[in-house]
Amino acid sequence: MSTEHPDWTRTGFSTRAIHAGQDPDPTTGAVVPPIHQVSTYKQDGVGGLRGGYEYSRSANPTRTALEEALAAAEQGERGFAFASGLAAEDTLLRAVLRPGDHVIVPDDAYGGTYRLIARVFGPWGIAHTPVDLSDVEAVRAAVRPETKVLWVETPTNPLLGISDIAALAGVAHDAGALLVVDNTFATPYLQQPLALGADVVVHSTTKYVGGHSDVVGGALVVAAGAVLPGGLESPAGGTDVAGAVGFHQNSSGAVAGPFDAWLTLRGLKTLAVRMDRHQANAAAVAEFLAGHPAVTEVLYPGLASHPGHDVAARQMRGFGGMVSFRAGSEAKALDVCARTQVFTLAESLGGVESLVEHPGRMTHGSVAGTTLEVPDDLVRLSVGIEDVEDLVADLEQALA
Ligand SMILES: Cc1ncc(COP(=O)(O)O)c(C=O)c1O
């Protein structure tokens, strides 16, 4: 076998996910990147770094492998791996915003993202406006001279709202702002925001990328040529977003540890096959729920009745594995959550096992009383990759 390899960035998604950044170990030939559980590196004389490694907050070979694989998966210029999705978001916002700036956020964003922007960045002088991002003209109308970031989540958590990434990239760039897309629900297999004009992609790799509910992590992937908004200069010098994010990642230090990076990389390799099964199961579950008399509404972009169905069909390879539905009252929603036997009652999503939760009291409790409050009869399902007949039967008995 040749030691040469193709340019992985030009190969198909799964080939990139399995190989990019993951050449066999040069010393042993190990086909999986080792877990470099190490904090520091011997220098060959002062400043004589081997492969650029100095200290593991700054860089670690296992993390580098994950960062290169994520960059290739999203077709971006550089990837950065963090200790959680929110750590990734926090680092990005610090890198690209300054006091006095304004951010447009989805009016049904993930509750933790909203809490970070409103309650952590708010006191540091960052204003925000929640907007229905499916209404492009409403987004344009919300732009201010100080708007530096348009934050997009599509599909949204937990209402499965869809917004048009290419159209919103136009609005952001007309305003001199960055378009940031949280691609956690869709994954890079189903949706490629950078190719649609986004500047930065955000992930909670805790979810589908990790895929096995065994690791918390986050990632940023920056598009080639992305420039800081409003003529901002990076503390590292220059105006490129990737340079500023790299400076902040090292300066704030919320990095992914080597074992977490390794687990996440292992998950990434099987992302495509898992997503195919997740979404086939989710489509069947959504169809079952849509025909059930105890369900008042099903939120799944794969249903033709979903208001974002056409946009989703255009910009996604498939409709994903998340399904939400309304049970008619909070009591009924809580009752379903209590009765399932295969769907485990738990927060988080994107693992191989099916999960059920009540967003109002669980994942989205932090936005209660705000414009982002979710309906109290909402139930969210993370449809896993078990046998679909068992999933449908479980929901049938829980709804009976
Ligand atoms: C869409 C979305 N973005 C970001 C996050 C935050 O990620 P983490 O929990 O890894 O910090 C979550 C977590 O649920 C999420 O669902």
The ligand as a Tripos MOL2 file, in Angstrom:
@<TRIPOS>MOLECULE
LIG
   16    16     1     0     0
SMALL
NO_CHARGES

@<TRIPOS>ATOM
      1 C1        -28.3600   22.7110   19.2770 C.3       1 LIG1
      2 C2        -27.4020   22.7130   20.4320 C.ar      1 LIG1
      3 N1        -26.3550   23.5530   20.4330 N.ar      1 LIG1
      4 C3        -25.4830   23.5930   21.4570 C.ar      1 LIG1
      5 C4        -25.6290   22.7890   22.5600 C.ar      1 LIG1
      6 C5        -24.6580   22.8920   23.7090 C.3       1 LIG1
      7 O1        -23.7730   21.8160   23.6960 O.3       1 LIG1
      8 P1        -23.1220   21.1630   25.0080 P.3       1 LIG1
      9 O2        -24.2240   20.5950   25.8320 O.co2     1 LIG1
     10 O3        -22.1820   20.1460   24.4210 O.co2     1 LIG1
     11 O4        -22.3940   22.2620   25.7260 O.co2     1 LIG1
     12 C6        -26.7050   21.8860   22.6060 C.ar      1 LIG1
     13 C7        -26.8900   21.0010   23.7760 C.2       1 LIG1
     14 O5        -27.9460   20.4270   23.9670 O.2       1 LIG1
     15 C8        -27.6020   21.8510   21.5050 C.ar      1 LIG1
     16 O6        -28.6570   21.0130   21.4970 O.3       1 LIG1
@<TRIPOS>BOND
     1     1     2 1
     2     2     3 ar
     3     2    15 ar
     4     3     4 ar
     5     4     5 ar
     6     5     6 1
     7     5    12 ar
     8     6     7 1
     9     7     8 1
    10     8     9 2
    11     8    10 1
    12     8    11 1
    13    12    13 1
    14    12    15 ar
    15    13    14 2
    16    15    16 1
@<TRIPOS>SUBSTRUCTURE
     1 LIG1         1 GROUP 0 **** ****
